[in-house]
């Protein structure tokens, strides 16, 4: 798909349009130029968007692809009538059939974050993010009992990004705790974690990949050496097996895949299944 521009248009943040659009585009072996147009919430902005889309088509020599989650029908009509690209209206595709099926009218609310200040769920996510930051890399033993999940593993195995993703996406209070040389010498989990066995989930990683990651941070150090990485990974996995901790390798998995696996295993009470 050479010289093809993809637009994501929304009268809100555009996160839904971009997430859904990228999921669809991932089915095709192609690269394209992405343009985000959030907060298109007036007719004037819609006309500006149409001009930008059509200009991209002229420059590329190919029709742009336009993913939209526009709720305002007046704004959407401007895009629909004037846009020369392939328009994929996600709300029109899914909301209208649901209105018919449910015999209910959608509230046509703009964006999931439009009333965030009044949302209990949003405030819970902010609280979870703060909690996860405070409990990153074993910084604090306080309130571990309030964790929804506690990630354990060697340094640079993916604990921090996974913790923050769980907090931001699901509002979970995720702590993470690094296994260090003293733990390997003792050959058992840090004492602070023993009371929370049911909340523990382990992350491991191939030693070769771990060495690459650590060398980016501390090149040519013992910390990053392949021999040390092999030792730490081997000891950490043995410790997890002895302790009966559920664990997975992050080597080839995305943060989303890791988080989904953790949720399936831990099944925090605050989430509905």
N, C-alpha and C positions, 0 to 999 in steps of 0.2 A: 504494500500500500504506500507507494512513494508519494511525497509531496501532498500528504493528506492532513488537514487540520481537524482536530476534535475539540468541540466546545462543550463546556459544562455550564449550563445557565440555571440560575435559581433566584427567587426573590428573597431567599434566606442565605445561609452560609454556603450552600452548594455541596455540602459534605455528602448528602444522600445521592445526588446526581453523579458526583465524581466516584463514589464508592461503587455504585451500581454500574456505571459506565465502564469503569476499569475492569470490573469483574467480567463484563461481556467482552470487552476488547482482549482480555487475556486468553480468550479462546482462539485467537488468531495470531499466527506468527508474523507480526508486523510491528513497526515502530511508526509513531505519528507525533505530530506537534500538538501539545495540549494547551488549551487556553481556558482559564477559569473566569467566569463572569458571575460573581455572587452579587446579591443585593440589587438585582434588576427588578425594582419594585415600583416603577412608574412607566408611563407610556413613552416619555422622553428617553429614558434609559433603554427601553425596548427598541426604539428606533436606532439608537446608537449601536446596540448589539447587532441588529440586522445589518447595518452598514459594515460593521467589522467582520461579520460572518461572510457576507457576500464579497467583500474585498479579498478575504483569504481565499475564497474559491477562485477568483480571477488570477490571483498571484500563483496559486498552486496548480491551476489547470485541472483541478478535481473538486467535486462537490464536498464541502465540509460535512462532518458528522456532528450532529447537535443533540446532546442529551439534556433534557430539561425536566425540572420539577417545579415549574411555575404554577402557582395556585391562583393568582389573580387572572381571571379570564380575559379581562381587557388587555392586560399586558401580554398574555399568551397569544391573543388574536393577532397582535402586531407581529410577533415572531412567526406565527403560522402563515400569515398572509404575505409577509415580505421576505422570509428566509428562503434562500435558494439551495440550502443544504438538505441533507437527509435528517429530518426532525424525528426524534424519538422521545415522545412525551410520556414519561413514566407514570405520572399521576393519572393522565387520561387513560392509559392502558390498564391500570390496576384499580384506581379509586372508583371510576364510573361503574364498572361491572360489580364491584362490591356494594355500591349504593343500591343497585338494582336487586342484588341477591339479598341484602340485609333489610331492604326497604327502609333505609335510613339515609339521611343526607349528611355527607361529610361536612365537618366544620370548616374545611378549607383553611386550616391554620398554616401560617407561613413558618416552616421550619420547626425542628424538634427543640430548638433553643429559644424560641420566641418569648416564652414566659419563664425563662430559667430562674429569675429571681424569686418566683413564687413556687418553684418546683421542689418538693421534698427530695425527689430522686437526684436532682442536680446538686443540691446541697450535700447529699450523702456522698456523691462522687467527689466533690471538693474535699470533704472530710477524709475520704479514703486516700486521695492523692497526698494530702498532708501527712497522713499516718504512714503511708508507704515510704515517703521521703525520709521521715524521722526514723524509720526502721530499716533503712537501706544498709546493706553490708554489716549487719549486726551492731549498728550504732547505738541502739538502745535495747535493753532487756525489759524495759517497763512496758506494761500493757500487752505483752505478747499473748496473753489470754484473750484479748479482744481481736486478735488476728483471725481473718477468715481462712488464710492459708499462710504457711511459712515455707519458703523455698530454701533448700540447702544444696550446696555444691561447691566445687572448687572456684576460685577466683576467675572471673571472665567466662563463665559457662552460660551466661544469659539470664542471670537472676534479676538484675536491676531492670532491664527493659521489660521483662515479663511481668514483674511486680507492678510497674507503672502502667502497663497496658491493662492489667486486670483492674487496677484502681480507676483508670480513666474510662474504660469501656464498660465495666460492670459494677463499679462502685464498691469493689471488694477491698478490704483492708489486708494488703499483702505485705508481709514482712519477708526479708531475705537475709540469710545467714551464711557467711562464707566458712568453709572448712579450711583450717589452717594447719601448718606443721605440727603444732601442739596437739591437735585433735588426732592426727595420724599416729603420733607417738603413743597417745593414750589408747588408740584403737577403739574409741567409742565417741558417741555424739557429745557435743558441748552440754554441760549440766543444765544450762538454761532451757534447752529444748526438750528435755526428757518428759516434762509434764504436759507437753503438747503433741504427743506422738500422732494423734489422729488428724492433726492439721499439717503435718509435714509432707512435703513432696520434693523429691530430689531431681536435680538437673545434672547431667553429665555431658561429656563431649569427647570426640576423638582427640587423643593427645597431639597428633600432628596439626590439627586445626587450632587447638588451644595454643600450641607453641607459636603459630603464625600470628594469632591475635595478640598474645602477650609481647611478641617481638615488636609489634607496632607501638606498644606503650613503653617497654623497657628493653630495647634491642641489646642482644649479646649478654644478657644477664642470666644468672642461675634460675631466676624466677621464670624466664621464658625458654630455658633450654628444653630440648625434647626429652632428655632423660628425666628431668625433674617433672615435666608434665605427665610423662608416662607413670611415674611413681605416684603422683597426686591423684590422677584419675583412677588408677588401680586401687589405691587405698580407699578413696572416697566410695567407689562402687562396692568394695568389700564391706565397708562400714554400713552402707545402705542395706545391703543384703542381710547382714547380721541383725540390723535393727528392724527389718521388715518394712522399710520405707518404699513406697511406690516411687518409681523414677523413670525418666526417659532421656534419650540422647538428643541434644539440641543441634547436632552437627549439620544436619540437612533440613531442619524444620524452621518454618517461619515463626515469628512471635505469635501470630494468630493460631497456628496449628498447636504450638506449645500450650497456649492459654486454653484452647478448647479441650485438649487432652486433660489438663489439670482440672478443669471444671467438671468433666465427666467422672473423674476419679474422686475428687474432694466433695463435690455436690454441696456447696455451702447452703446453709439453711435459709439465708436471706434471698436466695434466688429461687424463682418459681420454675418448675420443670413440668 
